[in-house]
Amino acid sequence: MIEGISAVTLGTHEMPRAVRFYRALGFEVLHGGEQSSFTSFRAGASYLNLIAQPADRCWSWWGRIIFYVADVDKLYDRSLAAGY
């Protein structure tokens, strides 16, 4: 049912450090960079995004992921049936 991942977005308190880390792993910066509040990397045919969060912000989320699916209504019904 899941055909692929379009993008994963992660929050970070330290954008410069996070950008250096992903660059060191071989990710290509497409938008943003160490001084940006949002950075997007190419990850094959998909994207890895970073979004800066203030240092004093307590985490209430880890990020988000965007999936490619053949039938979103069918996936939604399957999720409901599984209790989510």
Residue pairs with C-beta under 8 A, 6 or more apart in sequence:
1 69
1 70
1 71
1 74
1 75
1 78
2 67
2 68
2 69
2 75
3 67
3 68
3 69
3 70
4 45
4 46
4 67
4 68
5 46
5 65
5 66
5 67
5 68
6 46
6 47
6 66
6 67
6 68
7 40
7 46
7 47
7 48
7 49
7 65
7 66
8 43
8 46
8 47
8 48
8 49
8 63
8 64
8 65
8 66
9 49
9 50
9 51
9 63
9 64
9 65
10 18
10 48
10 49
10 50
10 51
10 62
10 63
11 50
11 51
11 52
11 53
11 59
11 61
11 62
11 63
12 18
12 50
12 51
12 52
12 53
13 52
13 53
13 54
13 55
13 57
15 34
15 35
15 36
15 37
15 39
15 50
15 52
16 34
16 35
18 39
18 50
19 29
19 32
19 33
19 34
19 39
19 50
20 34
22 41
22 48
22 50
23 29
27 41
27 42
27 43
27 48
28 41
28 42
29 39
29 40
29 41
30 40
30 41
30 42
30 47
31 38
31 39
31 40
32 38
32 39
32 40
32 50
33 39
36 52
37 51
37 52
38 49
38 50
38 51
38 52
39 49
39 50
40 47
40 48
40 49
40 50
41 47
41 48
41 49
41 50
51 63
53 59
69 75
